[in-house]
Amino acid sequence: MPFQAKEFDYVICNQVLEHADHPEKFIREVTRVAKRGYIETPSLLGEFLFPKESHKWIILDIDDKLVLYDKSKMSGNYFNNYGELFLNYLPYQSLPYKMLGFTEGDVMFNRYEWKDDIDFIVNPEDPYYSSFFLKKWNREMVKKLFPPRSLKAELIHTIKAGCYLIKAKILNKMNHRRPMELSEYMEVYKDKCKDLIAELERK
């Protein structure tokens, strides 16, 4: 990228890393130009629910380490895409489903915040890491990915999520807003999209 080392204080990389042809170069370049940042990708379970042919990597956050595994080396049903349900319907129709995103968001997404550098492995051969991608999960593996919380923490999580979602639902109904299709968004904001694309091409 045409930027100086550590030129940015913070960068956000949302739903991009899983598409990279060379994730090692991608990650090193992101950490070169920024001091800190946030990376979000589908998790292993998220990729089962809403797979994309353009996704090259299955990614998990294990021990605060991003572990990437070549999707073509994994067995699994990556063709029956249920994204219409899990991405385009339930998030707008179901408060309980939204609660899942707030209380157990890591089930479907990796949400990884980093500072200075990113610890990562690509196609691990170590059985400890590869087993999460190739073997049946046992209780220890589940606890590693989803550490148990105390009852107090669980209640706080649930109450905060419930209050936020109920407030958002009420405001949404009052304003009569509805989900916007991508084609509608592109039409409404076509000039802004063109300007953004032109700016990116100049850089």
LINNORGI-V947976 format. One line per field, one symbol per residue. ss: DSSP state (h for helix, s for strand, l for the rest). phi: phi as a letter, one per 30 degrees, with the letter a starting at -180 (. if undefined). A space follows every 50 residues. Layout:
ss->???
phi->???
This chain:
ss->lllllllsssssssllhhhlllhhhhhhhhhhhssssssssslhhhhhhl llllllssssssllsssssshhhlllllllllhhhhlllhhhhlhhhhhh hhhlhhhlsssssssllllsssllllhhhhhhhhllllhhhhhhhlllll hhhhhhhhhhhhhhhhhhhhhhhhhllllllhhhhhhhlhhhhhhhhhhh hhl
phi->.dbddhdcdabcbcibedcddbdddedddddddbdbabbbbddedddddb dbdddcbcbbcbhhbdccbeddccdlcccddcdeddcccedccbdeddee ddcbdddcbcbccbbiabdbbchdceeeddddcccddcdddddddbedcd edddddedddddddddddddddddchdbecdeddddddcddddddddddd ddd
